[in-house]
Amino acid sequence: MRLICYTELENALSPADMGRKLNEHLQTIANPARRRDSRCVWGLLALALRESGIAFGTVEFLPSGKPVFANRRVEFSLSHGGALCAVALSDAPVGVDVEPTSRLLSPALSARLRAPMERAANISDIALWCAKEALVKRDGRGWDVRPDQVDTTTEAEWFCQTVADSSGNAHMLAAAFSNKTEPIRWAHWNGRTKQWESSL
């Protein structure tokens, strides 16, 4: 299974009960806007699991901060940025990232973003950043290395796609998978109709 889904943060989805550690995690987010966005992406995960016929698990957090289900029956990754949130589901490790395409990386980050083989690549800085975020999230290591030490040219199973929010603003959505054989399904949760829409 390889599923990527996204929705607008304005939909204010609510998370399902996935255990005490998730509840504690959400309560530790002091910024109300960030807490709302985090609750929405966890709510999107619940919708994606229901759509896929997968029972909720109990959430635990690895020492790196990566959330996982205790039984590891399904792997997932979460992201929110700009007006969107995104979830990726797989039966092998997965990472996802979403950012508005209007986001400008700092000069310092741009200067250390590209690995040597990426310097001539025809890819925007924001797409490359999202791809690298997805790769380090897939591997569960976080940013324990410099961005230019994550080389997308040596990784086969990552994808970037531009998607729009309900106002038409472009966002870059990237996902990195470990399993290579299954097709990728993209889906958008329409908060107005309360329906899944095939995407791409």
ChimeraX attribute file (.defattr): number of C-alpha atoms within 10 A of each C-alpha:
attribute: neighborCount
match mode: 1-to-1
recipient: residues
	/A:1	16
	/A:2	23
	/A:3	21
	/A:4	23
	/A:5	25
	/A:6	28
	/A:7	26
	/A:8	26
	/A:9	23
	/A:10	14
	/A:11	17
	/A:12	17
	/A:13	22
	/A:14	18
	/A:15	19
	/A:16	16
	/A:17	15
	/A:18	16
	/A:19	14
	/A:20	11
	/A:21	14
	/A:22	20
	/A:23	15
	/A:24	10
	/A:25	13
	/A:26	16
	/A:27	10
	/A:28	10
	/A:29	13
	/A:30	9
	/A:31	8
	/A:32	9
	/A:33	10
	/A:34	13
	/A:35	15
	/A:36	17
	/A:37	25
	/A:38	24
	/A:39	21
	/A:40	25
	/A:41	27
	/A:42	24
	/A:43	20
	/A:44	28
	/A:45	27
	/A:46	22
	/A:47	20
	/A:48	22
	/A:49	17
	/A:50	12
	/A:51	10
	/A:52	12
	/A:53	9
	/A:54	12
	/A:55	10
	/A:56	17
	/A:57	17
	/A:58	15
	/A:59	19
	/A:60	20
	/A:61	14
	/A:62	11
	/A:63	9
	/A:64	12
	/A:65	12
	/A:66	17
	/A:67	18
	/A:68	20
	/A:69	17
	/A:70	12
	/A:71	11
	/A:72	15
	/A:73	14
	/A:74	20
	/A:75	20
	/A:76	26
	/A:77	26
	/A:78	25
	/A:79	24
	/A:80	24
	/A:81	18
	/A:82	19
	/A:83	20
	/A:84	28
	/A:85	28
	/A:86	29
	/A:87	29
	/A:88	28
	/A:89	26
	/A:90	21
	/A:91	16
	/A:92	17
	/A:93	22
	/A:94	30
	/A:95	30
	/A:96	33
	/A:97	28
	/A:98	32
	/A:99	24
	/A:100	22
	/A:101	19
	/A:102	12
	/A:103	13
	/A:104	11
	/A:105	13
	/A:106	8
	/A:107	9
	/A:108	8
	/A:109	15
	/A:110	15
	/A:111	11
	/A:112	12
	/A:113	23
	/A:114	23
	/A:115	16
	/A:116	12
	/A:117	12
	/A:118	15
	/A:119	11
	/A:120	9
	/A:121	11
	/A:122	8
	/A:123	12
	/A:124	9
	/A:125	17
	/A:126	22
	/A:127	23
	/A:128	22
	/A:129	23
	/A:130	21
	/A:131	27
	/A:132	28
	/A:133	23
	/A:134	30
	/A:135	29
	/A:136	20
	/A:137	26
	/A:138	23
	/A:139	15
	/A:140	20
	/A:141	15
	/A:142	15
	/A:143	13
	/A:144	9
	/A:145	10
	/A:146	12
	/A:147	20
	/A:148	19
	/A:149	14
	/A:150	19
	/A:151	18
	/A:152	18
	/A:153	11
	/A:154	8
	/A:155	12
	/A:156	11
	/A:157	14
	/A:158	19
	/A:159	16
	/A:160	19
	/A:161	12
	/A:162	16
	/A:163	19
	/A:164	17
	/A:165	18
	/A:166	14
	/A:167	8
	/A:168	8
	/A:169	15
	/A:170	18
	/A:171	23
	/A:172	25
	/A:173	31
	/A:174	28
	/A:175	30
	/A:176	29
	/A:177	26
	/A:178	19
	/A:179	15
	/A:180	13
	/A:181	8
	/A:182	10
	/A:183	10
	/A:184	14
	/A:185	15
	/A:186	16
	/A:187	20
	/A:188	19
	/A:189	20
	/A:190	15
	/A:191	16
	/A:192	8
	/A:193	8
	/A:194	9
	/A:195	11
	/A:196	18
	/A:197	13
	/A:198	11
	/A:199	13
	/A:200	10
